Amino acid sequence: MTVTTRFAPSPTGSLHVGNIRAALHNWMFARAQGGQFVLRIDDTDAERSEERFVDGIRADLAWLGLQPDLEVRQSQRFALYQARFDALVAAGRVYPAYESAQELDLKRKILLGRGLPPVYDRAALSLNDADRAKLAADGIAPHWRFKLDHETPIAWDDLIRGPQAFDARTMSDPVIRRADGSWLYMLPSAIDDADLGITHVVRGEDHVSNTALQLQMFDAMGVAPPRFAHEALLTGAEGKLSKRLGSLGVEHFREQGIEPQAVIALLARIGTSDPVEPVVDAAPLVDAFDFARFGRAPARFDEAELAQVNARIVHQLWYGRVADRLPDGMGAAEWDAVRPNLARVAEAADWWRVIEGPIDAPAGDDDTRVYLAQAAEVAATIDWAGDPWHALTAALKAATGRKGKPLFLPLRQALTGLDHGPDMAALLPLIGRERTIARLMNGDGAATR
């Protein structure tokens, strides 16, 4: 058996962080098992589905490195759904119902008022051929429901939640097709899982009751169901389900300078017993993937934690992976010198401006100006082919008796315009002899070029 997973977004909007997490875990499990990852575009809703969102889904998965092995679109599979539907109607497992939305709402309110669960009463099953013919003559088209088997317990061993059990008698027969002939989610999804050989479905715990219903659909079609893993939903940093999570997606992450590796590193591990690790290569995350490590507590997504992971990943990126995003002229030496101080790759441009100039150095007092003038003289005499920073500071320490902050800080401020930053031993050779002397001689705080 080839393990086959699927990610099934509807192209009615952009992917958000919860969608991305589901896609990632399906992709990771398939890769861990040497299997296949299927992208299924659930575009049965013709009115709300848009091609630009299909393109966006593909682009987002590509940015994350989650390439599917196969892509299918539900809008191209209607003939398959119709064939399965006709067979289920013939077998008595799908039946027409005629209540309006208002009538169904009234029934629910009456049941709730009596303290009873709002389960559909199957009134449509009592209609005879004459009743249905009259409704048709009156122009009332039916919607269609799947008839649950009330005698067979619904149970499965969830890969995350463990043993699950439902009583079909407490559940309404789900509507699977609207009166206009369009499909709802439940049956086409089960048909696709059966037809595509999906062996494992990884999705949010809000689908648990859907799984209970779909298990009966698999049974009615005479096919073995996939294994299911229902993971805890994401919560915001405040520990509650957050509407903001629905607006966070790849576009937002890219605007914030977040690397795809950071998104993967965080979403791969939150909600599990494994620590989040800032890994650039997803391979160790895939190798360690195990549903037994997933917990049932809500998974907390924190943008501040994502930013921290991102910074630690940026510190590991080699020049070739970022060269096309760096300023013209910035090479590997400059990147290696500044990356330990970056939270985002885009910040490298700020340090490139420090290296190239001009800079705005703070105005110093008289003692500082004298010191910097002395430093300029020393800088003109040291060997720049070796380690000019340590040669410069060693000579100044011996000549002035300064050490620690009084020795180093005025030099850093004059050379970079800042109090902190990359290791000056790496930065000074990039600034170079001529710019260093000019900046030190200009220790009165005026802009230097």
Backbone torsions as a table, in degrees:
resi	resn	phi	psi	omega
1	MET	NA	126.0	174.6
2	THR	-87.6	121.0	177.1
3	VAL	-63.2	128.0	-179.7
4	THR	-134.8	123.3	178.2
5	THR	-114.2	169.0	179.1
6	ARG	-145.6	148.9	171.1
7	PHE	-117.8	127.2	-168.8
8	ALA	-128.2	73.2	179.1
9	PRO	-81.0	152.7	171.6
10	SER	-94.2	131.3	-177.6
11	PRO	-82.8	56.3	178.3
12	THR	-109.7	6.0	179.8
13	GLY	179.6	-175.4	-180.0
14	SER	-86.0	154.7	176.1
15	LEU	-65.6	137.9	173.4
16	HIS	-110.4	177.8	-170.4
17	VAL	-61.3	-33.3	176.8
18	GLY	-66.2	-41.7	175.3
19	ASN	-60.4	-44.5	-177.3
20	ILE	-60.8	-41.8	179.6
21	ARG	-62.3	-42.5	178.6
22	ALA	-63.4	-43.8	178.2
23	ALA	-61.4	-43.8	-178.8
24	LEU	-60.5	-47.3	-176.6
25	HIS	-68.2	-35.3	174.5
26	ASN	-65.5	-42.1	178.5
27	TRP	-65.1	-44.3	-178.5
28	MET	-62.9	-44.8	-178.5
29	PHE	-64.8	-41.8	178.5
30	ALA	-61.3	-44.2	-179.4
31	ARG	-68.0	-38.3	179.6
32	ALA	-62.6	-31.4	-177.5
33	GLN	-97.7	5.0	-178.1
34	GLY	67.9	29.1	-174.9
35	GLY	-104.9	-154.8	-176.3
36	GLN	-120.1	148.3	179.6
37	PHE	-119.3	120.0	-175.3
38	VAL	-106.9	134.4	170.2
39	LEU	-99.5	117.9	177.9
40	ARG	-113.1	115.7	178.8
41	ILE	-85.1	111.3	-177.7
42	ASP	-86.9	78.6	-174.0
43	ASP	-109.5	40.7	177.9
44	THR	-73.1	-22.9	179.1
45	ASP	-85.3	90.5	-173.5
46	ALA	-64.1	-32.0	-176.8
47	GLU	-70.9	-36.0	-174.7
48	ARG	-98.8	-20.9	-178.5
49	SER	-75.6	138.1	179.9
50	GLU	-132.6	140.4	-177.0
51	GLU	-64.0	-30.5	179.7
52	ARG	-64.2	-30.8	177.9
53	PHE	-75.6	-32.3	173.8
54	VAL	-61.1	-48.1	178.7
55	ASP	-60.9	-39.4	179.5
56	GLY	-64.3	-40.0	178.5
57	ILE	-61.9	-46.3	179.0
58	ARG	-61.1	-44.3	-178.3
59	ALA	-65.3	-39.7	179.9
60	ASP	-64.8	-44.0	178.8
61	LEU	-64.8	-37.9	178.8
62	ALA	-65.1	-41.6	179.2
63	TRP	-61.2	-36.1	179.9
64	LEU	-80.9	-10.9	-178.3
65	GLY	81.6	19.4	-178.4
66	LEU	-100.0	74.1	-176.9
67	GLN	-80.2	124.5	177.6
68	PRO	-74.7	153.5	175.4
69	ASP	-85.6	-19.3	-179.0
70	LEU	-153.5	142.2	173.2
71	GLU	-124.2	132.6	174.5
72	VAL	-130.7	157.5	179.4
73	ARG	-125.4	129.3	-178.4
74	GLN	-62.2	-30.9	-179.3
75	SER	-64.0	-15.3	178.5
76	GLN	-100.7	10.3	-173.7
77	ARG	-124.7	21.0	-176.1
78	PHE	-63.7	-33.7	179.6
79	ALA	-62.5	-38.5	178.0
80	LEU	-65.3	-43.8	179.7
81	TYR	-62.7	-39.8	-178.6
82	GLN	-64.3	-40.9	-179.5
83	ALA	-63.8	-44.3	178.5
84	ARG	-66.6	-39.2	179.3
85	PHE	-61.4	-48.2	-179.3
86	ASP	-59.8	-40.0	179.9
87	ALA	-66.0	-38.8	179.7
88	LEU	-70.9	-34.8	174.7
89	VAL	-63.4	-46.0	179.9
90	ALA	-62.2	-32.3	-179.4
91	ALA	-84.4	-1.6	179.2
92	GLY	79.9	13.9	-179.3
93	ARG	-97.2	-7.2	173.1
94	VAL	-129.9	134.2	-176.3
95	TYR	-140.2	153.8	179.8
96	PRO	-80.8	144.0	175.9
97	ALA	-134.1	150.0	-167.8
98	TYR	-123.3	-1.4	-177.8
99	GLU	-63.2	143.4	174.9
100	SER	-79.3	167.3	177.7
101	ALA	-60.1	-37.4	179.7
102	GLN	-66.4	-41.1	179.7
103	GLU	-65.5	-40.7	179.1
104	LEU	-66.7	-39.0	178.6
105	ASP	-63.3	-40.6	178.3
106	LEU	-63.5	-42.0	178.0
107	LYS	-60.6	-42.5	180.0
108	ARG	-62.9	-43.3	-178.7
109	LYS	-63.7	-38.4	178.7
110	ILE	-64.4	-44.7	-179.9
111	LEU	-64.0	-44.5	179.0
112	LEU	-63.5	-36.7	178.3
113	GLY	-64.8	-25.5	178.1
114	ARG	-91.5	2.4	-178.9
115	GLY	77.2	22.0	-178.1
116	LEU	-107.5	153.3	176.9
117	PRO	-66.3	141.9	-176.0
118	PRO	-79.2	64.5	-177.3
119	VAL	-93.4	136.0	179.5
120	TYR	-59.3	135.2	-171.8
121	ASP	-85.7	2.1	178.7
122	ARG	61.4	30.9	179.7
123	ALA	-59.2	-30.6	-178.0
124	ALA	-63.6	-24.8	-179.5
125	LEU	-71.4	-17.1	179.7
126	SER	-86.1	-6.2	178.9
127	LEU	-73.8	141.6	175.7
128	ASN	-102.3	-179.1	-177.1
129	ASP	-60.2	-37.9	-179.4
130	ALA	-66.1	-40.3	178.3
131	ASP	-61.3	-44.4	-178.2
132	ARG	-68.8	-35.5	178.1
133	ALA	-65.1	-39.7	178.9
134	LYS	-65.7	-41.6	178.3
135	LEU	-61.9	-40.8	178.2
136	ALA	-64.8	-40.7	178.7
137	ALA	-64.3	-29.5	178.2
138	ASP	-81.9	1.4	177.7
139	GLY	81.9	17.7	180.0
140	ILE	-96.3	111.2	178.6
141	ALA	-87.5	144.5	-178.6
142	PRO	-83.8	152.9	159.0
143	HIS	-95.4	170.2	-171.4
144	TRP	-125.3	136.8	-179.7
145	ARG	-117.9	147.9	171.9
146	PHE	-88.4	129.1	-177.0
147	LYS	-86.3	113.7	178.7
148	LEU	-73.3	147.5	174.8
149	ASP	-87.0	107.3	-176.9
150	HIS	-75.6	-12.0	-175.5
151	GLU	-93.6	-14.9	-175.8
152	THR	-105.5	121.2	178.1
153	PRO	-63.1	146.9	176.8
154	ILE	-104.1	118.8	-177.7
155	ALA	-150.7	146.0	173.3
156	TRP	-157.4	160.9	178.1
157	ASP	-99.7	102.0	-178.1
158	ASP	-73.8	138.3	-175.6
159	LEU	-68.5	-17.3	177.7
160	ILE	-114.3	-46.0	-173.2
161	ARG	-88.4	-9.4	-179.5
162	GLY	80.3	-158.6	-176.2
163	PRO	-61.0	131.7	179.0
164	GLN	-125.7	143.5	-179.4
165	ALA	-145.4	138.4	177.1
166	PHE	-134.0	150.3	174.2
167	ASP	-104.0	115.5	-176.4
168	ALA	-60.4	-24.6	-178.8
169	ARG	-69.1	-16.6	178.5
170	THR	-94.0	7.0	-174.6
171	MET	-123.2	143.6	176.3
172	SER	-76.0	144.9	170.9
173	ASP	-60.2	118.7	-172.7
174	PRO	-72.3	141.4	172.4
175	VAL	-73.8	128.2	-177.1
176	ILE	-113.4	-15.9	-178.9
177	ARG	-148.3	136.7	-178.8
178	ARG	-81.0	168.9	-179.3
179	ALA	-64.5	-25.7	179.0
180	ASP	-84.4	3.7	178.1
181	GLY	92.3	-7.7	-179.8
182	SER	-75.3	155.8	-173.9
183	TRP	-95.5	144.0	165.9
184	LEU	-92.7	178.1	-169.2
185	TYR	-66.4	-41.2	-159.4
186	MET	-60.8	-57.5	-173.5
187	LEU	-72.5	-48.9	178.1
188	PRO	-55.0	-36.7	179.1
189	SER	-63.7	-43.7	179.2
190	ALA	-66.3	-39.5	178.4
191	ILE	-62.1	-44.7	179.4
192	ASP	-63.2	-43.2	179.7
193	ASP	-59.6	-40.2	178.8
194	ALA	-68.6	-46.0	-174.8
195	ASP	-69.5	-35.4	-176.8
196	LEU	-88.7	-1.2	179.1
197	GLY	69.5	34.9	178.7
198	ILE	-67.8	124.1	-177.2
199	THR	-98.5	-25.1	-177.3
200	HIS	-142.2	134.5	176.9
201	VAL	-118.4	117.9	178.1
202	VAL	-109.4	117.9	-178.0
203	ARG	-154.2	176.7	-175.6
204	GLY	-71.7	157.4	-177.8
205	GLU	-67.5	-12.2	175.4
206	ASP	-70.4	-7.4	177.6
207	HIS	-98.9	5.7	-175.4
208	VAL	-58.4	-46.3	-179.5
209	SER	-67.1	-32.1	174.8
210	ASN	-62.5	-39.7	178.6
211	THR	-61.0	-42.2	178.7
212	ALA	-57.0	-44.0	179.2
213	LEU	-68.5	-42.3	-176.5
214	GLN	-69.5	-28.1	176.4
215	LEU	-59.5	-38.2	176.8
216	GLN	-69.7	-30.6	176.5
217	MET	-67.2	-43.0	175.6
218	PHE	-58.5	-44.3	-179.6
219	ASP	-63.0	-42.2	-179.9
220	ALA	-64.7	-30.4	178.0
221	MET	-84.7	-7.4	178.9
222	GLY	73.8	31.6	179.3
223	VAL	-124.8	151.7	178.7
224	ALA	-73.5	136.5	-180.0
225	PRO	-78.6	161.7	171.4
226	PRO	-70.5	169.3	165.5
227	ARG	-81.5	147.5	-177.0
228	PHE	-119.0	142.6	174.4
229	ALA	-133.2	112.5	-178.8
230	HIS	-105.7	111.2	-175.9
231	GLU	-92.6	153.6	179.8
232	ALA	-60.8	147.6	-179.2
233	LEU	-74.6	155.2	175.7
234	LEU	-75.4	142.2	171.3
235	THR	-120.6	162.2	177.5
236	GLY	-76.6	179.1	-177.8
237	ALA	-61.3	-25.2	-179.8
238	GLU	-80.7	-1.4	175.5
239	GLY	88.9	6.4	179.6
240	LYS	-120.6	158.8	172.7
241	LEU	-58.6	131.2	-171.0
242	SER	-122.9	130.8	175.6
243	LYS	-62.7	-28.0	-178.6
244	ARG	-60.8	-32.8	-179.7
245	LEU	-60.4	-27.2	178.4
246	GLY	-73.6	-11.1	179.5
247	SER	-107.1	-5.1	-179.3
248	LEU	-92.0	116.9	178.8
249	GLY	-143.8	-166.3	-175.6
250	VAL	-60.1	-40.9	180.0
251	GLU	-59.2	-43.7	178.4
252	HIS	-63.5	-45.6	-178.5
253	PHE	-61.5	-41.4	-179.9
254	ARG	-66.7	-39.9	177.7
255	GLU	-62.1	-32.0	-179.2
256	GLN	-85.4	1.2	179.4
257	GLY	76.0	24.4	179.6
258	ILE	-83.8	133.9	177.3
259	GLU	-79.4	146.1	177.9
260	PRO	-58.7	-33.6	179.6
261	GLN	-63.0	-31.6	179.2
262	ALA	-70.0	-41.6	177.5
263	VAL	-60.4	-45.0	-179.1
264	ILE	-66.2	-44.8	-177.8
265	ALA	-60.2	-40.7	-178.8
266	LEU	-74.8	-50.2	-175.3
267	LEU	-69.7	-23.3	178.5
268	ALA	-67.5	-28.2	-169.5
269	ARG	-115.5	-26.4	-178.8
270	ILE	-63.1	139.1	-175.9
271	GLY	88.8	2.2	177.2
272	THR	-118.6	174.4	178.1
273	SER	-85.0	-1.9	-179.6
274	ASP	-89.9	144.7	178.3
275	PRO	-71.9	150.3	173.5
276	VAL	-73.4	128.8	-178.4
277	GLU	-125.3	136.6	-178.0
278	PRO	-80.8	72.5	-176.9
279	VAL	-95.2	136.6	179.4
280	VAL	-80.1	-36.9	-179.6
281	ASP	-98.7	129.0	-177.3
282	ALA	-74.3	-9.7	-174.2
283	ALA	-54.8	-47.4	179.3
284	PRO	-65.2	-30.1	176.0
285	LEU	-66.9	-42.1	178.3
286	VAL	-64.7	-45.7	-177.3
287	ASP	-61.1	-32.4	-176.3
288	ALA	-92.4	0.6	-174.6
289	PHE	-64.6	127.9	-176.4
290	ASP	-155.5	121.4	-179.7
291	PHE	-61.5	-25.2	-179.7
292	ALA	-64.8	-18.1	-179.1
293	ARG	-88.2	-6.9	-179.9
294	PHE	-81.3	136.8	176.8
295	GLY	-98.8	171.1	179.7
296	ARG	-97.5	-9.0	177.3
297	ALA	-71.8	150.1	178.1
298	PRO	-54.3	142.4	-179.4
299	ALA	-90.3	122.2	-173.2
300	ARG	-90.1	118.1	177.5
301	PHE	-102.7	122.5	-175.6
302	ASP	-125.8	118.0	179.6
303	GLU	-62.5	-29.5	178.0
304	ALA	-66.3	-39.8	177.0
305	GLU	-66.1	-38.7	177.3
306	LEU	-60.7	-42.2	179.3
307	ALA	-62.9	-38.1	178.5
308	GLN	-66.3	-44.3	177.8
309	VAL	-62.1	-40.5	-178.9
310	ASN	-60.6	-45.3	-179.5
311	ALA	-60.6	-42.0	-178.7
312	ARG	-69.0	-27.9	176.3
313	ILE	-76.4	-41.9	176.9
314	VAL	-55.6	-38.0	-179.5
315	HIS	-64.5	-16.3	-179.0
316	GLN	-101.0	-11.8	-173.3
317	LEU	-71.9	128.6	178.1
318	TRP	-82.6	160.9	-170.4
319	TYR	-53.9	-41.9	-176.8
320	GLY	-60.6	-24.9	-178.2
321	ARG	-83.5	-12.7	-176.3
322	VAL	-125.1	-4.1	-171.0
323	ALA	-54.0	-38.2	-176.5
324	ASP	-74.2	-5.7	178.7
325	ARG	-110.6	5.6	-178.1
326	LEU	-98.6	158.7	178.5
327	PRO	-61.3	150.1	177.0
328	ASP	-55.9	132.3	178.0
329	GLY	95.4	-16.9	-178.5
330	MET	-80.5	121.0	-175.7
331	GLY	-106.2	-170.4	-176.7
332	ALA	-63.4	-39.0	-179.0
333	ALA	-63.1	-43.4	179.5
334	GLU	-65.7	-42.1	178.7
335	TRP	-61.4	-47.3	-179.2
336	ASP	-61.7	-31.8	-178.3
337	ALA	-73.1	-36.5	-170.8
338	VAL	-100.8	-19.9	-171.5
339	ARG	-61.4	-29.7	177.5
340	PRO	-63.6	-14.2	-178.7
341	ASN	-104.2	7.7	-175.0
342	LEU	-100.5	142.1	168.3
343	ALA	-98.7	-23.9	178.6
344	ARG	-140.8	150.8	-179.9
345	VAL	-60.2	-37.3	-176.9
346	ALA	-60.0	-24.2	-179.4
347	GLU	-69.2	-13.4	177.3
348	ALA	-60.1	-30.0	179.9
349	ALA	-62.8	-33.7	178.4
350	ASP	-63.8	-40.8	-179.3
351	TRP	-76.6	-26.7	174.3
352	TRP	-65.0	-37.5	176.6
353	ARG	-66.8	-33.3	176.1
354	VAL	-65.7	-40.7	-179.0
355	ILE	-68.8	-47.3	-174.5
356	GLU	-80.4	-30.4	-175.5
357	GLY	81.8	173.6	-1.0
358	PRO	-76.1	161.3	176.4
359	ILE	-123.5	161.5	174.3
360	ASP	-111.9	99.4	-179.8
361	ALA	-85.0	145.0	179.5
362	PRO	-68.1	147.7	177.2
363	ALA	-70.4	132.7	179.9
364	GLY	-103.4	168.5	176.2
365	ASP	-80.7	-178.4	-176.4
366	ASP	-60.7	-44.4	-179.7
367	ASP	-60.0	-41.0	-179.4
368	THR	-65.2	-41.9	-179.8
369	ARG	-63.2	-39.2	177.6
370	VAL	-64.2	-44.5	-179.9
371	TYR	-60.8	-45.1	-177.7
372	LEU	-68.0	-35.1	176.4
373	ALA	-63.3	-41.0	177.0
374	GLN	-64.2	-39.5	178.8
375	ALA	-63.2	-38.0	179.2
376	ALA	-63.3	-40.1	178.2
377	GLU	-63.5	-42.8	179.6
378	VAL	-65.1	-41.2	-178.6
379	ALA	-60.4	-28.2	-179.5
380	ALA	-76.0	-14.3	-174.0
381	THR	-110.0	-16.3	-174.9
382	ILE	-77.6	166.9	178.7
383	ASP	-84.5	109.8	-178.4
384	TRP	-82.7	-5.4	179.6
385	ALA	-80.6	-16.2	-178.3
386	GLY	-101.8	-110.8	-178.1
387	ASP	-120.2	82.7	-171.2
388	PRO	-64.3	-32.5	-178.5
389	TRP	-64.0	-48.9	-178.9
390	HIS	-71.3	-30.7	175.0
391	ALA	-66.1	-41.5	-179.7
392	LEU	-65.9	-49.1	-175.9
393	THR	-70.6	-32.8	177.8
394	ALA	-66.1	-42.5	180.0
395	ALA	-66.6	-39.3	179.8
396	LEU	-69.3	-38.1	177.4
397	LYS	-60.9	-44.0	-179.6
398	ALA	-67.2	-36.5	-175.3
399	ALA	-81.1	-31.8	-172.7
400	THR	-111.8	-17.3	-175.8
401	GLY	79.0	0.5	178.4
402	ARG	-71.5	152.4	173.1
403	LYS	-155.2	164.1	179.1
404	GLY	64.7	-142.1	-176.0
405	LYS	-57.8	-44.4	178.6
406	PRO	-61.3	-26.3	178.4
407	LEU	-78.6	-47.6	-169.7
408	PHE	-89.5	-42.0	-170.1
409	LEU	-62.4	-45.6	179.3
410	PRO	-59.7	-34.8	178.4
411	LEU	-66.1	-47.9	179.6
412	ARG	-59.9	-43.9	-178.6
413	GLN	-63.9	-41.9	-178.6
414	ALA	-70.3	-34.3	-175.1
415	LEU	-86.7	-27.1	-176.5
416	THR	-122.6	-16.9	-175.2
417	GLY	78.9	7.9	-175.5
418	LEU	-131.8	161.6	179.1
419	ASP	-90.0	-10.9	-174.1
420	HIS	-148.9	169.3	178.1
421	GLY	151.5	-162.6	-178.2
422	PRO	-60.6	162.9	176.3
423	ASP	-55.9	122.8	-177.1
424	MET	-65.5	-24.1	177.9
425	ALA	-64.7	-32.7	177.1
426	ALA	-84.2	-32.3	-173.3
427	LEU	-80.0	-37.7	-172.6
428	LEU	-61.4	-43.2	177.7
429	PRO	-60.1	-27.6	179.9
430	LEU	-77.4	-35.4	174.2
431	ILE	-65.3	-39.1	173.7
432	GLY	87.4	162.5	-173.5
433	ARG	-61.6	-49.4	-172.9
434	GLU	-67.6	-44.5	180.0
435	ARG	-67.5	-35.3	178.9
436	THR	-62.6	-48.7	-179.7
437	ILE	-61.5	-43.7	-178.5
438	ALA	-62.8	-41.4	-178.2
439	ARG	-70.0	-37.2	178.5
440	LEU	-69.7	-37.4	178.6
441	MET	-69.8	-22.0	-179.0
442	ASN	-97.0	37.3	-174.6
443	GLY	-70.3	9.0	176.9
444	ASP	-84.9	1.3	174.8
445	GLY	96.6	-4.6	178.1
446	ALA	-71.8	155.3	-179.7
447	ALA	-62.6	141.1	180.0
448	THR	-117.1	154.2	178.6
449	ARG	-133.3	NA	NA
